Amino acid sequence: MPVISVYLKKNDYERIKARSVAEGVPLSKLIRVSIEKYVLSEEQKAARAEVLKILTKEKPLGGWKEWEKMHKERTEADACRR
C-alpha cells in the first residue's frame, strides 16, 4: 500500500485521533475509510446525475403522462397484494 502524508489542522487532528482511540481503530485506517467513503459518495453523485439526465432528457418511460399511467398501475397492483 502506498504511503502518503496528510496535513491536518491541529483541532481536526485531535478530533480524528480522539475518535480513533474511542473506536479502537488505527488513525490511518480511519482516514483511509473516510477518503474511500468520500470518493464513493462523489461517484454516487455522478451516477445519480446521469440517471436524472436520462430520465429528464431522453424520457425512457414515454414522458410524464406515461410515467403517471405506469405509477397508477403499479400503485393499484401493490394495493392488491395486501
N, C-alpha and C positions, 0 to 999 in steps of 0.2 A: 504494500500500500504506500503510495507517495506521501511524503511528509511536507506539510506547508506551515507557514507561520500566519497567525491571525492576530491582528492588533485590536484590542477592545478598550473601551473607556473603562476606567477603574471601577465605577459603580456597576457597569454591565458585567464585568468580570466577577465582581463579588456576588452579584445575584446568581449568575450561572454557576459559580463554584458552590454557593450555598445549596442550590437545587441539586447539584451533583452529589454532594455529601448527604443530603436528606434522602435522595432516592437510591443511594449506594451505587451510582453509575459513574464510570470514569468520565472526567471532564471532556476528554477527546471524543468519546462516544456520544455524549450529549450534544456536542457541537456538530458532529458528523450527521447525526439523525436530524437535527434541526435544519441543516443545509439540504439534506435529501428531501425533507418534507417541503421546504420552500421551493425547490426545483420541481418537485412533483406537482405542487399546487399551481405553479406557473404553467406547466404542461396541461393541467386540467383546465385552467382558464382558457388557454388557446384552443383546446378541444371543444369546450362549450361555445366559444365564439364561432368556431367553424360550423357546429351544428346549428346554431342560431342563424348563421348566414345562409345555410342550406334551406332551413325552414322558412325563412322570410323572402329570399330572393328566388329560389328555384321552385318553391311551392310543391314539394313532393306529394302532398296529400290533396292537391287539387284546389288549394286556396282556402279561404276562411269558411265559406259555405260548406264545402266538402268536409272540412275538419269538424264543424258543428254537427253535421249529419252523422259522421263516424262517432263522435263523442256521445251523441244521444243514443246511438245503437249500443255502444259499449256500456253506457250507464244503465240502460234497460236490461242488458244481458247480465250485468252484475247484480241488479235487483232481483233477478230470477234465481240466482244462485243461493240466496239466503235461506 
